[in-house]
Amino acid sequence: MKFVTQRKQFRDLSEQEILGLAISSEEDDARIYRMYAERLRADFPDTAKVFDGMAAEEDTHRKGLIDLHRQRFGEVIPLIRREHVAGFYGRRPVWLVENLGLERIREEAALMERDAERFYLEAAKRSTDAATRKLLGDLAAAESGHRDTADHLEEEHLGTAERASEADTERRQFVLTWVQPGLAGLMDGSVSTLAPIFATAFATQDTWTTFLVGLAASVGAGISMGFTEAASDDGQLSGRGSPVKRGIASGVMTTVGGLGHALPYLIPHFWTATITAMVVVFLELWAIAWIQNRFMETPFLRAAFQVVLGGALVFAAGALIGAG
């Protein structure tokens, strides 16, 4: 509560403080756009140019605001930032946004401009001082102009061919970073755990023991696959993206693949649990074939044949060993 009371209300700011707040906000937004541009430059150079242009536009507005402040109040600009004012729009930390997809970053940039425009318009409505009202209206118009500038820059730098190229690059990066390691994990978890789970099931016919073995095998395989994927390639030369993301995708999907046919053994009746687990295995294998066809462009019949055949062989091995 003490922290909240130390923040100033917007209605209590002087015109000089409003100018100082606008200047610092423009500086922050320009810095954010440049960080977006730097983050995207290697894979999406045309979109990076758009953010470079938006940062330059923010610099222009900042210089205009500084000139206005110099004319009205002199050289010393009050040190006031967004976090000093209660209710003022905030910005998400760049590190929370920069790892998201291309369209999500564009949406975040558009939201930044809308937030600023909306705030200035609402503040202008509540102001009774004519000079302050005009100042807030001018700031709102400037923020609206930012969106027009962004649209113009996108038209200039992002034609149909550039957008198609960037969409293809984004899809390829998504496949390399998330789909490929996730698919490898799902296949490993779904297929490799079949033998120990069903061997235990047929050997003991104890559903709880089978579940514990399946849980241990799934979690252990997930941890192993996650660390192996993360350590195998740092992504710098291969372009496969963050090793942490790939490790998470591989580890989580390995665990999910194994747990799919381990969880049915929470059912106390052995044959009910076993038949349910077999149905789950069938669905898992067909899901793997669909993912291979959808994202890896493997012909569906070939993918289905490979996955189902491999899964059937592992299942048979586990069942025979357990029954023996």
Contacts in CASP RR format, 6 or more apart in sequence:
PFRMAT RR
TARGET T0000
AUTHOR 0000-0000-0000
METHOD contacts of the structure
MODEL  1
MKFVTQRKQFRDLSEQEILGLAISSEEDDARIYRMYAERLRADFPDTAKV
FDGMAAEEDTHRKGLIDLHRQRFGEVIPLIRREHVAGFYGRRPVWLVENL
GLERIREEAALMERDAERFYLEAAKRSTDAATRKLLGDLAAAESGHRDTA
DHLEEEHLGTAERASEADTERRQFVLTWVQPGLAGLMDGSVSTLAPIFAT
AFATQDTWTTFLVGLAASVGAGISMGFTEAASDDGQLSGRGSPVKRGIAS
GVMTTVGGLGHALPYLIPHFWTATITAMVVVFLELWAIAWIQNRFMETPF
LRAAFQVVLGGALVFAAGALIGAG
4 86 0 8 1.000
7 83 0 8 1.000
7 84 0 8 1.000
7 85 0 8 1.000
7 86 0 8 1.000
8 17 0 8 1.000
8 80 0 8 1.000
8 84 0 8 1.000
8 85 0 8 1.000
8 86 0 8 1.000
9 85 0 8 1.000
9 86 0 8 1.000
10 85 0 8 1.000
10 86 0 8 1.000
10 87 0 8 1.000
10 88 0 8 1.000
10 123 0 8 1.000
11 126 0 8 1.000
13 21 0 8 1.000
13 80 0 8 1.000
13 85 0 8 1.000
15 72 0 8 1.000
15 129 0 8 1.000
15 131 0 8 1.000
15 132 0 8 1.000
15 135 0 8 1.000
16 69 0 8 1.000
16 72 0 8 1.000
16 73 0 8 1.000
16 78 0 8 1.000
17 78 0 8 1.000
17 80 0 8 1.000
18 132 0 8 1.000
18 135 0 8 1.000
18 136 0 8 1.000
19 65 0 8 1.000
19 68 0 8 1.000
19 69 0 8 1.000
19 72 0 8 1.000
19 73 0 8 1.000
19 77 0 8 1.000
19 135 0 8 1.000
20 65 0 8 1.000
20 69 0 8 1.000
20 77 0 8 1.000
20 78 0 8 1.000
20 80 0 8 1.000
21 80 0 8 1.000
21 81 0 8 1.000
21 82 0 8 1.000
21 84 0 8 1.000
21 85 0 8 1.000
21 88 0 8 1.000
22 65 0 8 1.000
22 139 0 8 1.000
23 62 0 8 1.000
23 65 0 8 1.000
23 66 0 8 1.000
23 69 0 8 1.000
23 77 0 8 1.000
24 79 0 8 1.000
24 80 0 8 1.000
24 81 0 8 1.000
24 82 0 8 1.000
25 81 0 8 1.000
25 82 0 8 1.000
25 116 0 8 1.000
26 58 0 8 1.000
26 59 0 8 1.000
26 61 0 8 1.000
26 62 0 8 1.000
26 65 0 8 1.000
27 58 0 8 1.000
27 62 0 8 1.000
28 81 0 8 1.000
28 82 0 8 1.000
28 91 0 8 1.000
29 58 0 8 1.000
29 91 0 8 1.000
29 112 0 8 1.000
29 116 0 8 1.000
30 55 0 8 1.000
30 56 0 8 1.000
30 58 0 8 1.000
30 59 0 8 1.000
30 62 0 8 1.000
31 55 0 8 1.000
32 91 0 8 1.000
32 94 0 8 1.000
32 112 0 8 1.000
33 51 0 8 1.000
33 52 0 8 1.000
33 53 0 8 1.000
33 54 0 8 1.000
33 55 0 8 1.000
33 58 0 8 1.000
33 109 0 8 1.000
34 51 0 8 1.000
34 52 0 8 1.000
34 55 0 8 1.000
35 94 0 8 1.000
35 98 0 8 1.000
36 48 0 8 1.000
36 51 0 8 1.000
36 94 0 8 1.000
36 97 0 8 1.000
36 98 0 8 1.000
36 105 0 8 1.000
36 109 0 8 1.000
37 48 0 8 1.000
37 49 0 8 1.000
37 51 0 8 1.000
37 52 0 8 1.000
37 55 0 8 1.000
38 48 0 8 1.000
39 98 0 8 1.000
39 105 0 8 1.000
40 47 0 8 1.000
40 48 0 8 1.000
40 51 0 8 1.000
40 102 0 8 1.000
40 105 0 8 1.000
41 48 0 8 1.000
43 166 0 8 1.000
43 169 0 8 1.000
43 170 0 8 1.000
43 173 0 8 1.000
44 102 0 8 1.000
44 166 0 8 1.000
44 169 0 8 1.000
44 170 0 8 1.000
46 157 0 8 1.000
46 158 0 8 1.000
46 159 0 8 1.000
46 162 0 8 1.000
46 165 0 8 1.000
46 166 0 8 1.000
47 102 0 8 1.000
47 106 0 8 1.000
47 157 0 8 1.000
47 158 0 8 1.000
47 166 0 8 1.000
49 153 0 8 1.000
49 157 0 8 1.000
50 150 0 8 1.000
50 153 0 8 1.000
50 154 0 8 1.000
50 157 0 8 1.000
50 158 0 8 1.000
51 109 0 8 1.000
53 149 0 8 1.000
53 153 0 8 1.000
54 109 0 8 1.000
54 146 0 8 1.000
54 149 0 8 1.000
54 150 0 8 1.000
54 153 0 8 1.000
57 146 0 8 1.000
57 149 0 8 1.000
58 146 0 8 1.000
61 142 0 8 1.000
61 146 0 8 1.000
66 77 0 8 1.000
69 77 0 8 1.000
82 88 0 8 1.000
82 89 0 8 1.000
82 90 0 8 1.000
82 91 0 8 1.000
83 90 0 8 1.000
88 119 0 8 1.000
89 115 0 8 1.000
89 116 0 8 1.000
89 118 0 8 1.000
89 119 0 8 1.000
90 115 0 8 1.000
91 112 0 8 1.000
92 108 0 8 1.000
97 104 0 8 1.000
97 105 0 8 1.000
97 108 0 8 1.000
98 105 0 8 1.000
99 242 0 8 1.000
100 108 0 8 1.000
101 170 0 8 1.000
102 166 0 8 1.000
102 167 0 8 1.000
102 170 0 8 1.000
109 150 0 8 1.000
110 147 0 8 1.000
110 150 0 8 1.000
113 143 0 8 1.000
113 144 0 8 1.000
113 146 0 8 1.000
113 147 0 8 1.000
113 150 0 8 1.000
114 147 0 8 1.000
116 139 0 8 1.000
116 143 0 8 1.000
116 146 0 8 1.000
117 140 0 8 1.000
117 143 0 8 1.000
117 144 0 8 1.000
117 147 0 8 1.000
120 136 0 8 1.000
120 137 0 8 1.000
120 139 0 8 1.000
120 140 0 8 1.000
120 143 0 8 1.000
121 136 0 8 1.000
121 137 0 8 1.000
121 140 0 8 1.000
123 136 0 8 1.000
124 133 0 8 1.000
124 136 0 8 1.000
124 137 0 8 1.000
124 140 0 8 1.000
127 133 0 8 1.000
127 136 0 8 1.000
158 166 0 8 1.000
173 239 0 8 1.000
173 241 0 8 1.000
175 295 0 8 1.000
175 296 0 8 1.000
176 238 0 8 1.000
176 239 0 8 1.000
176 240 0 8 1.000
176 241 0 8 1.000
177 240 0 8 1.000
177 241 0 8 1.000
177 242 0 8 1.000
177 245 0 8 1.000
177 246 0 8 1.000
177 249 0 8 1.000
178 245 0 8 1.000
178 246 0 8 1.000
178 249 0 8 1.000
179 249 0 8 1.000
179 291 0 8 1.000
179 295 0 8 1.000
179 296 0 8 1.000
180 240 0 8 1.000
180 296 0 8 1.000
181 229 0 8 1.000
181 246 0 8 1.000
181 247 0 8 1.000
181 249 0 8 1.000
181 250 0 8 1.000
181 253 0 8 1.000
182 249 0 8 1.000
182 250 0 8 1.000
182 251 0 8 1.000
182 252 0 8 1.000
182 253 0 8 1.000
183 253 0 8 1.000
183 288 0 8 1.000
183 291 0 8 1.000
183 292 0 8 1.000
183 295 0 8 1.000
183 296 0 8 1.000
184 225 0 8 1.000
184 229 0 8 1.000
184 250 0 8 1.000
185 222 0 8 1.000
185 225 0 8 1.000
185 249 0 8 1.000
185 250 0 8 1.000
185 251 0 8 1.000
185 253 0 8 1.000
185 254 0 8 1.000
185 257 0 8 1.000
186 253 0 8 1.000
186 254 0 8 1.000
186 256 0 8 1.000
186 257 0 8 1.000
186 284 0 8 1.000
186 287 0 8 1.000
186 288 0 8 1.000
186 291 0 8 1.000
187 288 0 8 1.000
187 307 0 8 1.000
188 221 0 8 1.000
188 225 0 8 1.000
188 254 0 8 1.000
189 218 0 8 1.000
189 221 0 8 1.000
189 222 0 8 1.000
189 225 0 8 1.000
189 253 0 8 1.000
189 254 0 8 1.000
189 255 0 8 1.000
189 256 0 8 1.000
189 257 0 8 1.000
189 258 0 8 1.000
190 257 0 8 1.000
190 258 0 8 1.000
190 260 0 8 1.000
190 261 0 8 1.000
190 281 0 8 1.000
190 284 0 8 1.000
190 285 0 8 1.000
190 288 0 8 1.000
190 311 0 8 1.000
191 307 0 8 1.000
191 310 0 8 1.000
191 311 0 8 1.000
191 314 0 8 1.000
192 221 0 8 1.000
192 314 0 8 1.000
193 214 0 8 1.000
193 217 0 8 1.000
193 218 0 8 1.000
193 221 0 8 1.000
193 257 0 8 1.000
193 258 0 8 1.000
193 261 0 8 1.000
193 262 0 8 1.000
194 261 0 8 1.000
194 281 0 8 1.000
194 311 0 8 1.000
194 314 0 8 1.000
194 315 0 8 1.000
194 318 0 8 1.000
195 314 0 8 1.000
195 315 0 8 1.000
195 317 0 8 1.000
195 318 0 8 1.000
195 321 0 8 1.000
196 213 0 8 1.000
196 214 0 8 1.000
196 217 0 8 1.000
196 318 0 8 1.000
197 210 0 8 1.000
197 213 0 8 1.000
197 214 0 8 1.000
197 217 0 8 1.000
197 258 0 8 1.000
197 261 0 8 1.000
197 262 0 8 1.000
197 265 0 8 1.000
197 277 0 8 1.000
198 274 0 8 1.000
198 277 0 8 1.000
198 315 0 8 1.000
198 318 0 8 1.000
198 319 0 8 1.000
198 322 0 8 1.000
199 318 0 8 1.000
199 319 0 8 1.000
199 321 0 8 1.000
199 322 0 8 1.000
200 209 0 8 1.000
200 210 0 8 1.000
200 213 0 8 1.000
200 214 0 8 1.000
200 322 0 8 1.000
201 207 0 8 1.000
201 210 0 8 1.000
201 265 0 8 1.000
201 270 0 8 1.000
201 273 0 8 1.000
201 274 0 8 1.000
201 277 0 8 1.000
201 322 0 8 1.000
202 318 0 8 1.000
202 319 0 8 1.000
202 322 0 8 1.000
202 323 0 8 1.000
202 324 0 8 1.000
203 321 0 8 1.000
203 322 0 8 1.000
203 323 0 8 1.000
203 324 0 8 1.000
204 210 0 8 1.000
205 270 0 8 1.000
206 270 0 8 1.000
207 265 0 8 1.000
207 266 0 8 1.000
207 267 0 8 1.000
207 268 0 8 1.000
207 269 0 8 1.000
207 270 0 8 1.000
207 273 0 8 1.000
208 265 0 8 1.000
208 268 0 8 1.000
210 262 0 8 1.000
210 265 0 8 1.000
210 273 0 8 1.000
211 262 0 8 1.000
211 263 0 8 1.000
211 265 0 8 1.000
211 266 0 8 1.000
213 262 0 8 1.000
214 258 0 8 1.000
214 259 0 8 1.000
214 262 0 8 1.000
214 265 0 8 1.000
215 259 0 8 1.000
215 262 0 8 1.000
217 258 0 8 1.000
217 262 0 8 1.000
218 254 0 8 1.000
218 255 0 8 1.000
218 257 0 8 1.000
218 258 0 8 1.000
218 259 0 8 1.000
218 260 0 8 1.000
218 262 0 8 1.000
219 255 0 8 1.000
220 255 0 8 1.000
221 254 0 8 1.000
221 255 0 8 1.000
221 258 0 8 1.000
222 250 0 8 1.000
222 251 0 8 1.000
222 252 0 8 1.000
222 254 0 8 1.000
222 255 0 8 1.000
223 251 0 8 1.000
224 254 0 8 1.000
225 247 0 8 1.000
225 250 0 8 1.000
225 251 0 8 1.000
225 254 0 8 1.000
226 247 0 8 1.000
226 248 0 8 1.000
226 250 0 8 1.000
226 251 0 8 1.000
226 254 0 8 1.000
227 247 0 8 1.000
228 250 0 8 1.000
229 243 0 8 1.000
229 246 0 8 1.000
229 247 0 8 1.000
229 249 0 8 1.000
229 250 0 8 1.000
229 251 0 8 1.000
230 243 0 8 1.000
230 244 0 8 1.000
230 246 0 8 1.000
230 247 0 8 1.000
230 250 0 8 1.000
231 243 0 8 1.000
232 243 0 8 1.000
233 240 0 8 1.000
233 243 0 8 1.000
233 246 0 8 1.000
234 243 0 8 1.000
235 241 0 8 1.000
235 242 0 8 1.000
235 243 0 8 1.000
240 246 0 8 1.000
257 284 0 8 1.000
260 277 0 8 1.000
260 280 0 8 1.000
260 284 0 8 1.000
261 277 0 8 1.000
261 278 0 8 1.000
261 280 0 8 1.000
261 281 0 8 1.000
261 284 0 8 1.000
262 277 0 8 1.000
263 280 0 8 1.000
264 273 0 8 1.000
264 274 0 8 1.000
264 276 0 8 1.000
264 277 0 8 1.000
264 280 0 8 1.000
265 273 0 8 1.000
265 274 0 8 1.000
265 277 0 8 1.000
266 273 0 8 1.000
267 273 0 8 1.000
267 276 0 8 1.000
281 311 0 8 1.000
281 315 0 8 1.000
285 304 0 8 1.000
285 307 0 8 1.000
285 308 0 8 1.000
285 311 0 8 1.000
286 304 0 8 1.000
286 307 0 8 1.000
286 308 0 8 1.000
288 303 0 8 1.000
288 307 0 8 1.000
289 300 0 8 1.000
289 303 0 8 1.000
289 304 0 8 1.000
289 306 0 8 1.000
289 307 0 8 1.000
289 308 0 8 1.000
290 300 0 8 1.000
292 298 0 8 1.000
292 300 0 8 1.000
292 303 0 8 1.000
292 307 0 8 1.000
293 299 0 8 1.000
293 300 0 8 1.000
293 303 0 8 1.000
296 303 0 8 1.000
END
